[in-house]
Amino acid sequence: MLRLGITGGLGFLGWHIRVHVYANRSIEAIPAGRELLSNPEALAIFIRDKEAIVHLAGMNRGDDFDVENTNVALTQALIDACEREQHRPHILFANSTHSDRDTAYGRSKRHSAELLSAWAFRTGARFTNLVIPGVFGEGGRPFYNSVVSTFCYQLANGEPARILDDREIELMHAQDLAAEILACIRDGRTGNIVLKGQTLTIGSLLERLVGMAGEYRQDLLPSFNIPFNLALFNTYRSYLFPRYYPVSLERREDARGALFEAVRTVHGGQCFFSTTKPGITRGNHYHAAKIERFLVAQGDALIRIRRLFSREIVDFHVTGDTPVYVDMPTFHTHNITNVGSNELLTLFWAHEIFDPNRPDTYPETV
């Protein structure tokens, strides 16, 4: 069992690292809030049994003096705790491409990396300095974590999205970053590692997101011709949940019966129907990237959805009499229960054909 500590682990990046390893029973990720680094006794207890520590804790924005001094002080506190405990975990530092800039944030990142590098050299510990581009993903804080989060939040809420400075940026999805961190730990990679993301202009980013949002609001699933576009779309969808769902579909009827369009997509995927007996529950799993749609065609059902590491459950009562769909957000476990007295007929659709070697379906009870 690898015990992985994450300072600042209750924030955006910490959550993504935790969900990335959650299904791997050989890794236990233990988060620590930033405040723990101000408590020497608690910090000592936290680091004692950790083989590796991802150091995320810090300030991104604020008064220049506070940003620079806080980030360096948090790093020094981690080093001091390791010195006192005579413990040498593999420390992976979330540095930034901004570290070469003469700003409070850039200087704090650069100084922190220097302190950790000197500690590792002095003690023989392993240290990985990850130079990370802009990171985005589901659950990011708009107007704080990433321009992607800001644009997605604005588009999801019908607010105007404006470009203040149309420049080139480099972006990486948080799950790709988590995968790189785990690879560094597994392979024992140390030193400076510069991670590469997708390069594009802010204008082209907004154009992509506007196109995806427009198609989706017309019940059309956009194309995911590259993984980056799927990551963008899943990030956008995370700001629609839960208030956007369930989505009503137009039902057309004539003398022959009724018809409605269940899935419209330029991407493809896989569709299947299932019957469920009264009182039976299906599902209780989550997905990391897969888009999955639930649509009840006949009967009465309760769809329940819970975000990983949260106790809050969102319930949707749906019926085949008025067809609606719910697209499951990533990293949310979900199920569907037949709450009626007759057989339930449900259409399930996923954006990709099921691959038993890469199922992207992880069991977790709602």
CORJO-V733596 format. One record per residue. PHI is phi in radians with two decimals (* if undefined). Layout:
# CORJO-V733596
phi=PHI
phi=PHI
This chain:
# CORJO-V733596
phi=*
phi=-1.51
phi=-1.71
phi=-1.90
phi=-1.60
phi=-2.29
phi=-1.34
phi=1.19
phi=-1.32
phi=-1.64
phi=-1.62
phi=-1.02
phi=-1.18
phi=-1.06
phi=-1.09
phi=-1.16
phi=-1.14
phi=-1.10
phi=-1.24
phi=-1.12
phi=-1.73
phi=-1.02
phi=-1.41
phi=-1.59
phi=-1.27
phi=-1.64
phi=-2.24
phi=-2.04
phi=-1.72
phi=-2.02
phi=-1.48
phi=-2.31
phi=-1.20
phi=-1.03
phi=-1.13
phi=-1.13
phi=-1.26
phi=-1.65
phi=-2.09
phi=-0.98
phi=-1.17
phi=-1.14
phi=-1.15
phi=-1.07
phi=-1.11
phi=-1.10
phi=-1.44
phi=-0.93
phi=-1.88
phi=-1.70
phi=-1.31
phi=-2.50
phi=-2.32
phi=-1.65
phi=-1.68
phi=-1.86
phi=-1.00
phi=2.96
phi=-1.87
phi=-1.64
phi=-2.41
phi=2.45
phi=-1.06
phi=-0.96
phi=-1.07
phi=-1.12
phi=-1.05
phi=-1.15
phi=-1.26
phi=-1.13
phi=-1.12
phi=-1.19
phi=-1.12
phi=-1.13
phi=-1.16
phi=-1.12
phi=-1.09
phi=-1.14
phi=-1.10
phi=-1.05
phi=-1.12
phi=-1.11
phi=-1.12
phi=-1.09
phi=-1.48
phi=0.89
phi=-2.02
phi=-2.20
phi=-1.26
phi=-1.29
phi=-1.76
phi=-2.01
phi=-1.78
phi=-1.42
phi=-1.48
phi=-2.45
phi=-1.12
phi=-1.38
phi=-1.17
phi=-1.63
phi=-1.76
phi=-1.56
phi=-2.14
phi=-1.01
phi=-1.15
phi=-1.08
phi=-1.12
phi=-1.15
phi=-1.20
phi=-1.12
phi=-1.17
phi=-1.07
phi=-1.11
phi=-1.14
phi=-1.09
phi=-1.18
phi=-1.14
phi=-1.14
phi=-1.08
phi=-1.11
phi=-1.14
phi=-1.22
phi=-1.82
phi=1.44
phi=-1.37
phi=-1.56
phi=-2.40
phi=-2.11
phi=-1.74
phi=-1.56
phi=-1.59
phi=-1.93
phi=-1.32
phi=-1.07
phi=-1.97
phi=-2.33
phi=2.83
phi=-1.02
phi=1.47
phi=-1.15
phi=-1.48
phi=-1.13
phi=1.13
phi=-2.52
phi=-1.32
phi=-2.85
phi=-1.12
phi=-1.09
phi=-1.03
phi=-1.12
phi=-1.09
phi=-1.09
phi=-1.08
phi=-1.14
phi=-1.16
phi=-1.17
phi=-1.85
phi=1.20
phi=-1.69
phi=-1.19
phi=-1.85
phi=-2.07
phi=-1.79
phi=-1.58
phi=-2.60
phi=-1.43
phi=-2.13
phi=-1.43
phi=-2.30
phi=-2.12
phi=-2.21
phi=-2.37
phi=-1.27
phi=-1.03
phi=-1.23
phi=-1.16
phi=-1.11
phi=-1.04
phi=-1.12
phi=-1.13
phi=-1.07
phi=-1.12
phi=-1.15
phi=-1.12
phi=-1.17
phi=-1.10
phi=-1.61
phi=1.18
phi=-1.33
phi=-2.26
phi=1.50
phi=-1.44
phi=-2.20
phi=-1.66
phi=-1.52
phi=-1.89
phi=-2.06
phi=-1.62
phi=-1.71
phi=-2.83
phi=-1.50
phi=-1.10
phi=-1.10
phi=-1.24
phi=-1.08
phi=-1.11
phi=-1.06
phi=-1.10
phi=-1.17
phi=-1.07
phi=-1.10
phi=-1.10
phi=-1.11
phi=-1.12
phi=-1.14
phi=-1.15
phi=-1.27
phi=-1.76
phi=1.07
phi=-2.03
phi=-1.36
phi=-1.28
phi=-1.43
phi=-2.03
phi=-1.24
phi=-2.36
phi=-0.99
phi=-1.07
phi=-1.19
phi=-1.11
phi=-1.11
phi=-1.10
phi=-1.17
phi=-1.13
phi=-1.15
phi=-1.03
phi=-1.08
phi=-1.12
phi=-1.56
phi=-1.51
phi=-1.44
phi=-1.72
phi=-1.17
phi=-1.31
phi=-1.87
phi=-1.31
phi=-1.73
phi=-1.33
phi=-2.00
phi=-1.31
phi=-1.85
phi=-1.85
phi=-2.27
phi=-2.59
phi=-1.11
phi=-1.41
phi=2.52
phi=-2.19
phi=-2.58
phi=-2.58
phi=-1.51
phi=-1.46
phi=-2.48
phi=-2.15
phi=-2.64
phi=-1.69
phi=-1.74
phi=1.95
phi=1.90
phi=-2.40
phi=-2.28
phi=-2.66
phi=-1.85
phi=-2.45
phi=-1.88
phi=-2.34
phi=-1.32
phi=-0.93
phi=1.45
phi=-1.60
phi=-1.98
phi=-2.00
phi=1.81
phi=1.03
phi=-2.69
phi=-2.39
phi=-2.24
phi=-1.59
phi=-2.46
phi=-1.14
phi=-1.63
phi=-2.25
phi=-1.93
phi=-1.89
phi=-2.50
phi=-1.43
phi=-1.68
phi=-2.76
phi=1.79
phi=-2.16
phi=-2.49
phi=-2.07
phi=-1.76
phi=-2.12
phi=-2.40
phi=-2.38
phi=-1.22
phi=-1.00
phi=1.25
phi=-1.98
phi=-1.69
phi=-1.32
phi=-2.00
phi=-1.74
phi=-1.90
phi=-2.19
phi=-1.61
phi=-2.26
phi=-2.50
phi=-1.22
phi=-1.17
phi=-2.28
phi=-1.06
phi=-2.43
phi=-2.19
phi=-2.24
phi=-1.64
phi=-1.27
phi=-1.24
phi=-1.14
phi=1.04
phi=-2.17
phi=-1.31
phi=-2.63
phi=-2.64
phi=-2.44
phi=-2.15
phi=-1.33
phi=-1.81
phi=-1.69
phi=-1.72
phi=-1.98
phi=-1.13
phi=-1.70
phi=-2.01
phi=-2.19
phi=-1.70
phi=-2.02
phi=-2.33
phi=-2.18
phi=-1.31
phi=-2.36
phi=-1.26
phi=-1.04
phi=-2.09
phi=-1.07
phi=-1.46
phi=-2.57
phi=-1.27
phi=0.84
phi=-2.44
phi=-2.08
phi=-1.16
phi=-2.90
phi=-1.24
phi=-1.13
